[in-house]
């Protein structure tokens, strides 16, 4: 709509209609695929006069979906390219109000910018005078305790195993934080049953088995009712990896199980079904 304003130059019009996504992980790939699909199927019909100018660019420093199987990465690359997403390799050096500067000096003008390169430690975490794991997170031991402070535990994106544990820092994923949260809930219940619920009592109570993370796999939608499913526990492990429409159904089914209540699950399922049959409801566009 902004590009329709009178007096807009062609250069400014192309900038406004350029959507840039930074980060080639599952979030960036899913957003790029869905956005391109939305533009190709819906926006082109509503704003047919700008269909040749509107673009989606995905910028990634290395390979997109680097945690997935090589074959799945190649499938995603082909599908995104076919869907109209321009894949660009580069490292962002600076973000300005209307343009991005890459490390090689390339200037990329944009109208919409989506940053999805992952998360780093917050300023609060950085400011804490606590031992840090590689990457700057709060260092924890095998039981997610902060060794230098009594009765303090850390989990999720703010925590990482200390080097002396010999364990790698886990990725900043929801399934990691969820698994750590359940582990600590059970651990605290055990401590309470052993009468260790008061300050400085837990150190004399045996904590049992340390936390062990087992990866349940990764899924990502690439738009147009296609998705990737990689259920291997690691890059080198064997397991199920597939792509296509069946994978999209698996991805949707897994997503539906994460919706909190049965009522909301029903609403979401009905919305998906009506969109699949009748298309998106874009009556509010414009």
One Martini backbone bead per residue (centre of mass of N, CA, C, O) as a GRO file, in nm:
protein
  286
    1UNK     BB    1   0.056   0.063  -0.019
    2UNK     BB    2   0.302   0.253  -0.009
    3UNK     BB    3   0.376   0.209  -0.322
    4UNK     BB    4   0.104   0.385  -0.414
    5UNK     BB    5   0.211   0.644  -0.367
    6UNK     BB    6   0.253   0.941  -0.473
    7UNK     BB    7   0.589   0.992  -0.600
    8UNK     BB    8   0.710   0.719  -0.622
    9UNK     BB    9   0.980   0.567  -0.690
   10UNK     BB   10   1.110   0.287  -0.824
   11UNK     BB   11   1.327   0.240  -0.608
   12UNK     BB   12   1.135   0.274  -0.361
   13UNK     BB   13   0.935   0.057  -0.442
   14UNK     BB   14   1.135  -0.184  -0.433
   15UNK     BB   15   1.209  -0.150  -0.137
   16UNK     BB   16   0.922  -0.184  -0.009
   17UNK     BB   17   0.899  -0.483  -0.173
   18UNK     BB   18   1.137  -0.583   0.017
   19UNK     BB   19   1.191  -0.897   0.172
   20UNK     BB   20   1.390  -0.967   0.465
   21UNK     BB   21   1.571  -1.258   0.582
   22UNK     BB   22   1.752  -1.340   0.878
   23UNK     BB   23   1.816  -1.661   0.865
   24UNK     BB   24   1.850  -2.033   0.803
   25UNK     BB   25   1.655  -2.148   0.985
   26UNK     BB   26   1.351  -2.263   1.060
   27UNK     BB   27   1.225  -1.982   1.094
   28UNK     BB   28   1.327  -1.845   0.830
   29UNK     BB   29   1.219  -2.059   0.632
   30UNK     BB   30   0.921  -2.056   0.710
   31UNK     BB   31   0.870  -1.755   0.660
   32UNK     BB   32   0.960  -1.742   0.366
   33UNK     BB   33   0.766  -1.955   0.252
   34UNK     BB   34   0.496  -1.828   0.351
   35UNK     BB   35   0.533  -1.545   0.231
   36UNK     BB   36   0.565  -1.631  -0.065
   37UNK     BB   37   0.294  -1.780  -0.079
   38UNK     BB   38   0.119  -1.533  -0.010
   39UNK     BB   39   0.210  -1.361  -0.247
   40UNK     BB   40   0.149  -1.556  -0.489
   41UNK     BB   41  -0.166  -1.621  -0.405
   42UNK     BB   42  -0.276  -1.321  -0.290
   43UNK     BB   43  -0.129  -1.052  -0.358
   44UNK     BB   44  -0.136  -1.077  -0.669
   45UNK     BB   45  -0.447  -1.044  -0.686
   46UNK     BB   46  -0.473  -0.767  -0.532
   47UNK     BB   47  -0.163  -0.667  -0.648
   48UNK     BB   48  -0.084  -0.697  -0.967
   49UNK     BB   49   0.102  -0.431  -1.019
   50UNK     BB   50   0.346  -0.564  -0.804
   51UNK     BB   51   0.444  -0.860  -0.882
   52UNK     BB   52   0.736  -0.776  -1.013
   53UNK     BB   53   0.858  -0.633  -0.730
   54UNK     BB   54   0.806  -0.844  -0.528
   55UNK     BB   55   1.028  -0.970  -0.261
   56UNK     BB   56   1.230  -1.254  -0.135
   57UNK     BB   57   1.500  -1.266   0.111
   58UNK     BB   58   1.757  -1.501   0.212
   59UNK     BB   59   1.997  -1.470   0.475
   60UNK     BB   60   2.308  -1.663   0.495
   61UNK     BB   61   2.622  -1.757   0.598
   62UNK     BB   62   2.557  -2.051   0.516
   63UNK     BB   63   2.361  -2.303   0.559
   64UNK     BB   64   2.062  -2.406   0.540
   65UNK     BB   65   1.964  -2.607   0.772
   66UNK     BB   66   2.230  -2.738   0.921
   67UNK     BB   67   2.079  -2.971   1.107
   68UNK     BB   68   2.015  -3.113   0.853
   69UNK     BB   69   1.995  -3.303   0.606
   70UNK     BB   70   2.128  -3.278   0.299
   71UNK     BB   71   1.876  -3.355   0.132
   72UNK     BB   72   1.687  -3.148   0.276
   73UNK     BB   73   1.842  -2.894   0.201
   74UNK     BB   74   1.815  -2.927  -0.104
   75UNK     BB   75   1.509  -2.927  -0.111
   76UNK     BB   76   1.469  -2.646   0.017
   77UNK     BB   77   1.623  -2.487  -0.196
   78UNK     BB   78   1.449  -2.564  -0.440
   79UNK     BB   79   1.172  -2.477  -0.326
   80UNK     BB   80   1.232  -2.179  -0.264
   81UNK     BB   81   1.320  -2.099  -0.548
   82UNK     BB   82   1.050  -2.184  -0.684
   83UNK     BB   83   0.884  -1.979  -0.482
   84UNK     BB   84   1.077  -1.697  -0.494
   85UNK     BB   85   1.331  -1.731  -0.320
   86UNK     BB   86   1.615  -1.550  -0.239
   87UNK     BB   87   1.936  -1.675  -0.202
   88UNK     BB   88   2.177  -1.547   0.042
   89UNK     BB   89   2.520  -1.501   0.105
   90UNK     BB   90   2.593  -1.367   0.438
   91UNK     BB   91   2.715  -1.104   0.657
   92UNK     BB   92   2.600  -0.899   0.895
   93UNK     BB   93   2.714  -0.572   0.990
   94UNK     BB   94   2.456  -0.372   0.923
   95UNK     BB   95   2.163  -0.190   1.043
   96UNK     BB   96   1.934   0.003   0.875
   97UNK     BB   97   1.634   0.150   0.819
   98UNK     BB   98   1.672   0.070   0.472
   99UNK     BB   99   1.943  -0.111   0.523
  100UNK     BB  100   2.199  -0.353   0.446
  101UNK     BB  101   2.525  -0.451   0.564
  102UNK     BB  102   2.773  -0.635   0.449
  103UNK     BB  103   3.093  -0.760   0.484
  104UNK     BB  104   3.146  -0.704   0.154
  105UNK     BB  105   2.953  -0.424   0.105
  106UNK     BB  106   2.676  -0.500   0.060
  107UNK     BB  107   2.365  -0.354  -0.042
  108UNK     BB  108   2.035  -0.402   0.123
  109UNK     BB  109   1.735  -0.318   0.051
  110UNK     BB  110   1.430  -0.247   0.255
  111UNK     BB  111   1.092  -0.285   0.398
  112UNK     BB  112   1.131  -0.577   0.530
  113UNK     BB  113   1.251  -0.706   0.852
  114UNK     BB  114   1.375  -1.034   0.958
  115UNK     BB  115   1.497  -1.165   1.265
  116UNK     BB  116   1.646  -1.524   1.271
  117UNK     BB  117   1.946  -1.603   1.431
  118UNK     BB  118   1.878  -1.608   1.719
  119UNK     BB  119   2.014  -1.639   2.051
  120UNK     BB  120   2.153  -1.459   2.314
  121UNK     BB  121   2.272  -1.327   2.572
  122UNK     BB  122   2.173  -1.124   2.796
  123UNK     BB  123   2.257  -0.853   2.978
  124UNK     BB  124   2.190  -0.982   3.248
  125UNK     BB  125   2.363  -1.235   3.216
  126UNK     BB  126   2.632  -1.085   3.162
  127UNK     BB  127   2.626  -0.925   3.451
  128UNK     BB  128   2.680  -1.177   3.595
  129UNK     BB  129   2.884  -1.315   3.865
  130UNK     BB  130   2.940  -1.589   3.677
  131UNK     BB  131   2.998  -1.864   3.544
  132UNK     BB  132   3.081  -1.943   3.205
  133UNK     BB  133   2.998  -2.057   2.916
  134UNK     BB  134   3.018  -2.116   2.608
  135UNK     BB  135   2.882  -1.797   2.490
  136UNK     BB  136   2.784  -1.664   2.793
  137UNK     BB  137   2.651  -1.849   2.973
  138UNK     BB  138   2.536  -2.002   3.237
  139UNK     BB  139   2.700  -2.213   3.440
  140UNK     BB  140   2.660  -2.571   3.453
  141UNK     BB  141   2.590  -2.873   3.558
  142UNK     BB  142   2.444  -3.188   3.535
  143UNK     BB  143   2.201  -3.052   3.740
  144UNK     BB  144   2.173  -2.733   3.677
  145UNK     BB  145   2.387  -2.605   3.851
  146UNK     BB  146   2.535  -2.337   4.021
  147UNK     BB  147   2.835  -2.385   4.172
  148UNK     BB  148   2.887  -2.088   4.316
  149UNK     BB  149   2.578  -2.135   4.414
  150UNK     BB  150   2.336  -2.185   4.630
  151UNK     BB  151   2.028  -2.284   4.512
  152UNK     BB  152   2.109  -2.256   4.197
  153UNK     BB  153   1.942  -2.250   3.882
  154UNK     BB  154   1.966  -2.330   3.523
  155UNK     BB  155   1.785  -2.262   3.209
  156UNK     BB  156   1.794  -2.267   2.884
  157UNK     BB  157   1.922  -1.992   2.715
  158UNK     BB  158   2.099  -1.907   2.987
  159UNK     BB  159   2.226  -2.200   2.967
  160UNK     BB  160   2.541  -2.394   3.025
  161UNK     BB  161   2.783  -2.604   3.005
  162UNK     BB  162   3.063  -2.662   3.142
  163UNK     BB  163   3.369  -2.761   3.041
  164UNK     BB  164   3.425  -2.975   3.281
  165UNK     BB  165   3.183  -3.171   3.190
  166UNK     BB  166   3.208  -3.245   2.867
  167UNK     BB  167   2.970  -3.075   2.749
  168UNK     BB  168   2.766  -2.946   2.536
  169UNK     BB  169   2.606  -2.681   2.422
  170UNK     BB  170   2.288  -2.629   2.398
  171UNK     BB  171   2.040  -2.549   2.216
  172UNK     BB  172   1.803  -2.281   2.150
  173UNK     BB  173   1.538  -2.467   2.245
  174UNK     BB  174   1.231  -2.563   2.347
  175UNK     BB  175   1.293  -2.870   2.405
  176UNK     BB  176   1.518  -2.812   2.606
  177UNK     BB  177   1.366  -2.640   2.817
  178UNK     BB  178   1.140  -2.845   2.873
  179UNK     BB  179   1.322  -3.077   2.972
  180UNK     BB  180   1.457  -2.915   3.202
  181UNK     BB  181   1.199  -2.842   3.356
  182UNK     BB  182   1.111  -3.135   3.421
  183UNK     BB  183   1.365  -3.216   3.568
  184UNK     BB  184   1.352  -2.999   3.796
  185UNK     BB  185   1.076  -3.073   3.907
  186UNK     BB  186   1.161  -3.360   3.996
  187UNK     BB  187   1.402  -3.271   4.172
  188UNK     BB  188   1.242  -3.093   4.375
  189UNK     BB  189   1.056  -3.318   4.473
  190UNK     BB  190   1.282  -3.491   4.588
  191UNK     BB  191   1.397  -3.283   4.787
  192UNK     BB  192   1.134  -3.248   4.952
  193UNK     BB  193   1.108  -3.550   5.045
  194UNK     BB  194   1.409  -3.506   5.188
  195UNK     BB  195   1.397  -3.229   5.347
  196UNK     BB  196   1.529  -2.994   5.119
  197UNK     BB  197   1.354  -2.708   5.098
  198UNK     BB  198   1.571  -2.560   5.235
  199UNK     BB  199   1.826  -2.379   5.286
  200UNK     BB  200   2.118  -2.569   5.236
  201UNK     BB  201   2.003  -2.884   5.207
  202UNK     BB  202   2.062  -3.010   4.915
  203UNK     BB  203   2.379  -3.085   4.943
  204UNK     BB  204   2.303  -3.368   5.118
  205UNK     BB  205   2.146  -3.468   4.865
  206UNK     BB  206   2.083  -3.702   4.648
  207UNK     BB  207   2.011  -3.645   4.294
  208UNK     BB  208   2.100  -3.848   4.095
  209UNK     BB  209   2.045  -3.825   3.785
  210UNK     BB  210   2.145  -3.662   3.532
  211UNK     BB  211   2.115  -3.463   3.271
  212UNK     BB  212   1.960  -3.579   2.958
  213UNK     BB  213   1.978  -3.515   2.615
  214UNK     BB  214   1.720  -3.591   2.369
  215UNK     BB  215   1.669  -3.577   2.045
  216UNK     BB  216   1.354  -3.562   1.857
  217UNK     BB  217   1.394  -3.351   1.638
  218UNK     BB  218   1.309  -3.194   1.316
  219UNK     BB  219   1.102  -2.922   1.185
  220UNK     BB  220   0.990  -2.781   0.855
  221UNK     BB  221   0.851  -2.535   0.674
  222UNK     BB  222   0.835  -2.436   0.301
  223UNK     BB  223   0.570  -2.432   0.180
  224UNK     BB  224   0.312  -2.546  -0.008
  225UNK     BB  225   0.266  -2.814   0.158
  226UNK     BB  226   0.566  -2.831   0.276
  227UNK     BB  227   0.814  -3.046   0.444
  228UNK     BB  228   1.039  -3.126   0.714
  229UNK     BB  229   1.175  -3.445   0.845
  230UNK     BB  230   1.401  -3.493   1.137
  231UNK     BB  231   1.456  -3.788   1.358
  232UNK     BB  232   1.734  -3.749   1.437
  233UNK     BB  233   1.972  -3.716   1.703
  234UNK     BB  234   2.184  -3.664   1.467
  235UNK     BB  235   2.372  -3.614   1.193
  236UNK     BB  236   2.508  -3.924   1.210
  237UNK     BB  237   2.249  -4.051   1.246
  238UNK     BB  238   1.991  -4.270   1.229
  239UNK     BB  239   1.679  -4.208   1.044
  240UNK     BB  240   1.412  -4.017   0.991
  241UNK     BB  241   1.389  -3.868   0.652
  242UNK     BB  242   1.168  -3.616   0.510
  243UNK     BB  243   0.971  -3.492   0.221
  244UNK     BB  244   0.665  -3.307   0.189
  245UNK     BB  245   0.334  -3.364   0.239
  246UNK     BB  246   0.361  -3.571   0.469
  247UNK     BB  247   0.543  -3.390   0.639
  248UNK     BB  248   0.332  -3.168   0.674
  249UNK     BB  249   0.131  -3.343   0.836
  250UNK     BB  250   0.326  -3.404   1.066
  251UNK     BB  251   0.383  -3.112   1.146
  252UNK     BB  252   0.089  -3.035   1.210
  253UNK     BB  253   0.038  -3.253   1.423
  254UNK     BB  254   0.260  -3.164   1.619
  255UNK     BB  255   0.155  -2.877   1.658
  256UNK     BB  256  -0.127  -2.955   1.775
  257UNK     BB  257  -0.013  -3.087   2.045
  258UNK     BB  258   0.081  -2.787   2.159
  259UNK     BB  259  -0.190  -2.718   2.213
  260UNK     BB  260  -0.347  -2.677   2.503
  261UNK     BB  261  -0.647  -2.714   2.411
  262UNK     BB  262  -0.916  -2.868   2.261
  263UNK     BB  263  -1.053  -2.614   2.166
  264UNK     BB  264  -0.807  -2.493   2.014
  265UNK     BB  265  -0.760  -2.734   1.832
  266UNK     BB  266  -1.026  -2.711   1.683
  267UNK     BB  267  -0.990  -2.425   1.572
  268UNK     BB  268  -0.727  -2.478   1.418
  269UNK     BB  269  -0.828  -2.712   1.238
  270UNK     BB  270  -1.055  -2.552   1.101
  271UNK     BB  271  -0.876  -2.329   0.983
  272UNK     BB  272  -0.702  -2.516   0.808
  273UNK     BB  273  -0.931  -2.642   0.641
  274UNK     BB  274  -1.047  -2.378   0.516
  275UNK     BB  275  -0.779  -2.290   0.386
  276UNK     BB  276  -0.738  -2.542   0.206
  277UNK     BB  277  -1.014  -2.502   0.048
  278UNK     BB  278  -1.051  -2.156   0.029
  279UNK     BB  279  -0.830  -2.013   0.155
  280UNK     BB  280  -0.735  -1.721   0.243
  281UNK     BB  281  -0.828  -1.454   0.460
  282UNK     BB  282  -0.796  -1.123   0.286
  283UNK     BB  283  -1.017  -0.894   0.352
  284UNK     BB  284  -0.816  -0.688   0.522
  285UNK     BB  285  -0.670  -0.617   0.280
  286UNK     BB  286  -0.679  -0.266   0.229
   0.00000   0.00000   0.00000
